[in-house]
Amino acid sequence: MALSPSFKLRQSQSLVMTPQLMQSIKLLQMTAGELEQFIEEALEKNPLLERSDADDCEGDTDLHAESGQETGKFDLSEQIPEEKADNDQDAFETFDSETLSNMFDGADEAVSLHNQTTDRSSGRDYSSDFIGMDNWDKPATKALAIGDVNFVETIADKTNLQDFVSEQIAFGFKHKNEHDIACYLACDLDEAGYFTGSVQKVAEEFSVPEALVLKVLKHLQQFDPPGIFATSLCECLSLQLERKNRLDPAISVILENLPLLAKRDFSMLSRLSGLDESEVVDILKEIRSLDPKPGTAYSTSMAVPVVPDVIVSVDQNGEFVVELNRALMPKLVIDRDYAVKIGKGDIDRSFISDCVQNANWLIKALDQRERTLITVSAEIVRHQQEFLRRGIAALKPLTLAMVAEAVHMHESTISRVTANKYIATPRGIFEMRSFFSAALQSTNGGEQYAADAVKQRIRDLIDGENADHILSDDTLVQLLKKENIDIARRTVAKYREVMNISSSVTRRREKKAKLVTTID
C-alpha cells in the first residue's frame, strides 16, 4: 500500500502547568534565604512592587484578615475548621481554572493537576539527629532575620591555610629552587592540611631528583600547625607526637595499626607493641587529644546560621502558640500611585498590565505560602506536644501522610513545605522534618513507638551497662520487648550503628581496659 499525506482530526487531553503555577510550587519549598533572593529579583524586575510593613498594607491587598492563622499566629487550643483547612489548600492542591482565576490574575490557562506530584514521600523515614540534642532544657535561640548576621565581620580577619603556609615558606627556605618547589607542594594541600600531590610528578615538573622534593616536603612537615603536609592519618598523628617528643617505637607500632585501635583490640595491640593493655589505653587517650585534620582550623568556610521559620512559645495557660517568624516573611504591596502616574505617560499599557498582574500573583502566592506553613507547623506541634514538654522519650510516630490527612492537603505539599524549614521551640531549634519518625509496633498491639524514641532508649540502656554485664543486641531486644517494644535484632544493630555505638564485643574490650587502668 502506497504512503500518502493526509489530515486527521484528533481530540486529546493533557496536563499543563502555567509558569506562574510552577513558580508557586517552587515558592512553597524555598528556604528563607532563597525566598529573600527571589523577592529581591522580583523587586528589581517589577517597578510597581515595593516592600511595606504590615501596618502600611491596609488598602492595598486583602491579605490581613482577622483570623489568627492568616496573621501568622496559631493557638493550639483552637481547632482548625475543616472548611477553612480545605480553603487554605486550594492554591496548591486543586489547580482548577476557577481557583486559579481567583488566586492568580490571568492564570485561566491552567488546568486541573490532580494526583500529579513530584515528591511523593509516603513511607520515607525523615528522622534525623536533632539540633542541640544534648541541650533539651535550654531555652530556644532567639529568632533572627537573614540580615541580622554580619557575614563580613565573621570572615574578614581570618587567615586561610594557604596564606598561613605561604608566610612560613617565605622565610623557611634559602635557595630559590627549594622555595619554588615548596610553593608548588603547597598548592596540593587539601582543606584538612594533607598533601595530596605526587612527589614523582613534582620532581619531573622541576627536573630535579625525587630526593630533593622529599627533602623539601619533610621540611614543610615541620611547619605549623603540627601535622601539616602529612600524606596519611598515621603520619599526621606521628608528626604531632614527634613535636611533643612523645613518639617512640611502641607508639609507632600502634599508629601503624589504627584499624585495630578503632576496634579496641587492645590485646592484639599489646602483643604487637610489647606494652600492657593499660598502657595501650593511655596511648589511645593521648591519640584522641590530637587533631586528625590540622588544616581545618584555618578554613574560611562559614557555617550558615540557622534562622527559624516558625516560633513556638508557651502562653500563660501552658498552651503552645505557633507563629511565623515575621522577620523572614516580607510583605509586598503594589505602589498604586506610581502605577497611575506612569500609566498617564507614554509607557506601553500592556507592560503596566503585566506588572500589575505579576505583582498581584506574587502577593497572593506569598500569602498562601504563609498560610500553608503555619497550618502544617501547627499540626506538627499539636501532634508532638509531649515531646516538647518531656523530651525525645515522648516523641510520637508521625508521617507525612498523617499530617496531610489532618490538614486536608496532599502529601507532596507537606513534603515541600517542611523541606529545609526550622522551628524554634522552648527546647531549642529543630529542623521541621526532625519531628517525623517511623513507627514501631508494640508487643501487645497497643500504642506505637517512634523510631527516634526507641533509638534514645537503646542509647540509655547501653550507657547504663557495666563492664561485668555488656548488653548484646539480643539482650537489648529482650529488654525492649519487656517494655512492649516489638523490635528485631537487625533493627537494634542498625539503630546502634546509626548512633555510632560500637558492638558489644568492642565495648567489652574498652570497658575491660578502662577497668585495668583504674585498678593500676
Buried (B, 14 or more C-beta within 10 A) or exposed (E): EEEEEEEEEEEEEEEEBBEBBEBBBEBBBBBBEEBBEBBEEBBEEBBBBBEBEEEEBEEBBEBBEEEBBBBBBBBBEEEBEEEBBBEBBBBBBBBEEEBBEEBBBBBEEBBBBEEEBEBEBEEBBBBBEBBBBEEBEEEBBEBBBBEEBEEEEEEEEEEBBBEBBEEBBEEBBEEEEBBBBBBBBBEBBEBBBBBEBEBEEBBEEBEBEEEBBEEBBEBBBBBEBBBBBBBEBBBBBBBBBBBEEEBEEBBBBBBEBBEBBEBBBBBBBBEBBEBBBBBBBBBBEBBEEBBBBBBBEBBEEEEEEBBBBBBBBEEEEEEBBBBBBBBBBBBBBBBEEEBEEBEEEEEEEEEBEBBBBBBBBBBBBBBBBBBBBBBBBBBBBBBBBEBBEEBBBBBBBBBBBBBBEBBBBBBBBBBBBBBBBBBBBBBBBBBBBBBBBBBBBBEEEEEBBBBBBBBBBBBEBBEEBEBEEBBBBEBBBEBBEEEBBBBEBEBBBEBBEBEEBBBBEBBBBBBBBBBBBEEE
